[in-house]
Amino acid sequence: MTGNWDIDARLAADGPALADWPLCQVRAKTDMGLPWLVLVPRRVGLTEWHQLRTDEGAQLHQEIAVASRLLSQSTAPTKVNVGALGNIVRQFHVHLIARYDGDRAWPGPIWGHPPAPMTHDLAALYQAVTLYDWDD
């Protein structure tokens, strides 16, 4: 299923791995100053969403929903942005970003803005991600 799966070095450099969920490795992106999770499906050679099998696509949808809910509950954002671009890092991955009225890029996209220090306490989010029980 995961074969010789490995994380792209650029994704690994963005922040620590928090958990391995059924399909994705959940990672924190720590250099942009906002609560930010990255889901990386553990599939060899995956570059596009449509390359997932139907059941894997459904699992990815569920994991995005859970991560979005945990991000919302833990950090009380104005909006949770979900995006998958892949123009620079081709390995398929999904960004989930907590956005706030008045954050440094609001209301535009966060991409293209310089890194910033973290101003949010993310302990509750990281704990929720790490301890999420997929059997519930």
C-alpha positions in Angstrom: 0.0 0.0 0.0 2.7 2.5 0.9 5.6 0.7 -0.7 8.8 2.7 -0.5 6.9 5.9 0.2 9.0 8.9 1.3 8.3 12.5 2.1 9.6 15.2 -0.3 12.5 17.0 1.4 10.8 20.4 1.0 7.7 19.2 2.8 9.8 17.6 5.5 11.7 20.9 6.0 8.4 22.8 6.5 7.7 21.3 9.9 7.3 18.1 12.0 5.2 15.1 11.3 2.4 14.9 13.9 0.6 11.6 13.1 0.1 8.9 10.5 -3.6 8.7 9.8 -5.1 5.9 7.7 -4.1 7.5 4.4 -2.1 10.6 5.2 0.9 11.7 7.2 -0.3 14.8 9.0 2.4 17.5 9.3 2.6 21.0 10.8 3.9 23.9 8.7 5.6 26.1 11.2 7.1 29.0 9.3 4.1 31.1 8.2 2.8 32.3 11.5 -0.6 30.7 11.1 -2.0 27.4 12.3 -1.3 25.2 9.3 -1.5 21.5 8.6 -0.4 19.5 5.6 -1.8 16.1 4.7 0.5 14.0 2.6 -1.0 10.7 1.3 1.5 7.9 1.8 1.5 6.6 -1.8 4.5 6.2 -3.9 4.7 8.5 -6.9 1.4 10.3 -6.2 1.3 13.7 -7.8 -2.5 14.3 -8.5 -5.7 13.8 -6.5 -7.3 11.8 -9.4 -4.5 9.2 -9.1 -6.1 7.9 -5.9 -8.4 4.9 -6.0 -12.0 5.7 -5.3 -11.8 4.4 -1.7 -8.6 6.4 -1.1 -10.3 9.5 -2.4 -13.1 9.0 0.0 -10.6 8.5 2.8 -8.7 11.7 1.8 -12.0 13.6 1.9 -12.7 12.2 5.4 -9.2 13.1 6.6 -9.5 16.7 5.3 -12.8 17.0 7.0 -11.4 15.8 10.4 -8.3 18.0 10.1 -10.4 21.0 9.2 -12.7 20.4 12.2 -9.7 19.9 14.6 -8.1 23.1 13.2 -11.4 25.0 13.7 -12.0 23.7 17.2 -8.5 24.3 18.4 -7.7 27.7 16.9 -11.1 29.5 16.3 -10.2 30.9 12.8 -12.4 33.1 10.7 -12.0 30.6 7.9 -10.2 27.4 7.1 -8.6 27.4 3.7 -8.0 24.0 2.0 -5.7 23.9 -1.1 -3.7 21.5 -3.2 -1.4 23.2 -5.8 1.7 21.2 -6.4 3.4 23.6 -8.7 6.7 23.6 -6.8 6.5 20.4 -4.7 5.0 17.7 -7.1 4.3 15.1 -4.4 0.6 15.4 -3.8 -0.3 17.1 -0.5 -3.1 19.2 0.9 -2.7 22.4 2.9 -5.2 23.3 5.6 -4.7 26.9 6.9 -6.5 28.7 9.7 -7.1 32.3 8.5 -8.2 35.3 10.5 -9.7 38.7 9.8 -6.7 41.0 9.7 -3.9 38.4 9.4 -1.0 39.6 7.3 -2.4 38.4 4.0 -6.2 38.7 4.7 -8.3 38.4 2.6 -5.9 37.3 -0.1 -4.0 34.1 -0.4 -1.2 33.4 2.1 1.2 32.2 -0.6 3.7 34.7 -1.7 4.0 36.3 1.8 7.2 36.0 3.8 7.5 33.6 6.7 6.4 35.0 10.1 6.7 34.0 13.7 4.0 31.9 15.2 1.5 33.9 17.3 -0.9 31.0 18.2 -0.6 28.3 20.8 -0.9 25.1 18.9 -0.5 22.6 21.7 -4.2 21.7 21.7 -4.3 21.3 17.9 -1.2 19.1 17.8 -2.5 16.9 20.7 -5.9 16.5 18.9 -4.2 15.5 15.7 -1.9 13.1 17.4 -4.5 11.5 19.5 -7.4 11.4 17.0 -9.1 8.0 17.3 -10.1 6.7 13.8 -12.0 3.8 15.5 -14.7 6.2 16.9 
